[in-house]
Amino acid sequence: MSVDRRDRLVEQIVESQPRLVSFVRPLPSDMIAGSWDLLSFSFQRGFELMWDQACAESSGLLTRPLLSLWRQSVELALKASILEIAGGMSGKLSHDLRGLFDRLLAERAALGHDDDDDLARDVARMIDLVQRFDPFADRFRYPTTKDGTPFEGIQVDLDELFQAHWIIVTWCEGAAIEVRESAGPI
């Protein structure tokens, strides 16, 4: 009797299951659409919330998704700052974090800003660390290289990961703000 009842309930679920054809659809009023700054901010928030969860859960299962969000958030912060400073996109903006950082420094230098200081060098070192560890933006997303070679395990200090994220993203935002403020009123 119980098995028959469960089978009927499952059948009802299957029959009443909504067609999931529109779970993603255009939204004309989406304030993030087309905004590098807001998309970057949304990934920063996503990283912070995922970080909270990764700290609360000791299995380590959230480490790679967290690293993926970290990397994407940093990439978007770099790109948003470059686009704000440059006033648009010229040339290709790749996934190479160090290349993006160098481009950001070059855009600032072209406007007379000097980033030859300890903080900029520290940001560069943090970016270099991740770029060397994950040069193709795939190590945190996949278990193997494209040829099937397994990646080695990853150990992450979550507190230092959070701090590195905060420093890099804040530096990028500050770099753009400094350029904007030095330009004076429009």
N, C-alpha and C positions, 0 to 999 in steps of 0.2 A: 504494500500500500504506500509506504513512504517513498520508495524508489519511483513508483508511478507518478506520485504527486510532484516529486522533484523534476522528473522528466517533463511533465506538463508545464511546470513553472519555467524551466529552461526554454521550452518551446515558445512560451508566451514572450519571453525576453527576445528570442531570435526573431519572432514575427513582428514585434513592436520596435525592434532596433531601428533607430532613425538612419536614414541614408546619410552617410558622412561625406557628402560631396562638396560641402561648402564650409568646412571648418576653418579654412583660410580663404579670405576674399578681400577685394579692394575696400579701402575705407578712405573716402575723400577727405574726411576731417582729421586724419591721423597727423598729429602735430610733429611726429618724429620724421615722417616722410620727407626726404630731401634735405634734412638737416644733419650735417656731420656732427655738430656739437651735441644735439639731443641724442643721436644714436650712440655717440661715444659715452655720454652720461648714462644712458640706459644700460650699456655694458658694464660701466663702473658699478652701478647699483646691483646688477646681476652678479658681478664678481663678489661684492660685499655680502650679499645674501647667501650665495653659495659658500663663501668662506665661513659664515656663521654655522651653516649646516655641516661643513667638513670638520669644523672644530668640535662640534657636538657628537659626531659619529666617529668611532675609533677604527672602523674596518678598513679605511683607506680607499674605499670604492669611489669616493667623490674626488680624489686627488686629481685624476686626469681631466675630468670635466672642469674642475676648478682651474687647473693649469691652462686649459683651452680657453676658458673665459678670460683668464689673466692676460694671456697673449693677445687675444682679440681686442680686449679693452685697451691695452697699451698701444696696439697698432692703430686703433681708431683715434686715440688721443693724439698720437703723432700726426696722423693724416688730417684731423680736424684743425690742429694748430698750423700745419703747413698751408692748408687751404685758406685759413683766415689771414695768415700773414701774406701769402702770395696773391690773395684776391681771386683765386681760381685754380684750376688744375691744368698744369702744362706738363706734358710728359706722363710717363707711367708711374703710378704709385704702387709699388709691389708689396709683398708680404715680408720683405727683408727689414727687420726692425732697425738694424744698424744703418742700412741705406736710408731709411726714412729719417732717422735721427740726424744723419749727416745732411740730408736735404733740408731739414728744419734749421740746422745751424747755418747752412749756406743762405737760406732765405733771410734769416736774421742778419747775417753778416752783410748781405747786399744792402740792407737798410741801415748799416752802421752800428749794429749791436755786437758787442764783444762777449763771447761766451768762454773765454779762456780763464776759467775759474774752477775751484775744487768741486763745486756742486755739479757743474756740467760734466766734469770728468767722472764723477761718481755715477751720474745717470748713465753716461756712456758705458762705464764698466758693467753696470747692472744689465743694460741692454745687450752688451757683448756676451755676457754669461748665458743669457737665454738664447741668443742667436746661435752661439756655438753648440749649445745643448740641443736645440731644435731648429736647425738651419732652414728646413723646408716647411715649417709649420705643420708637421704631420706626426711628430713623436708623441704628442699629448693626445692625438685623436685616434691613432691606430696602434695595434700591438706589434706590427712588423713594418719593415721598410717595403718599398714597392717590389723589391725582388724576393720578399718573403723572409728576410733575416729578422729574427726577433729583436726588438729593442731591449736593452738592459732595463732592470728595474729602476724606479725613481724614488728617492727619498726627499721629502720636502719639509722644510721648517715653515709651518703655516704662518707664524708670527712674522718671520722675515719676508715671506712672500707678500703678506699684506703691506708691510712697510715699504718694500720695493715698489709695489703697485702704487701706493700713495705718493711716494717721492717722484716717480717717473711721470705719472698723470698730472700731479700738481705742478711739476716743472714745465711740462708742455703747456698747460693752461696759463701759467704765469708768463711763459715766453710769448704767447700770443697777446696777453693783456698788456705786457710791457710795450710791445710794438704798437698796439692800438693807442695806448695812452701817450706814447712819444710822438705819434702822428698829430696829436692835438685835435681840437674840435673840427668837425666836418662842416 
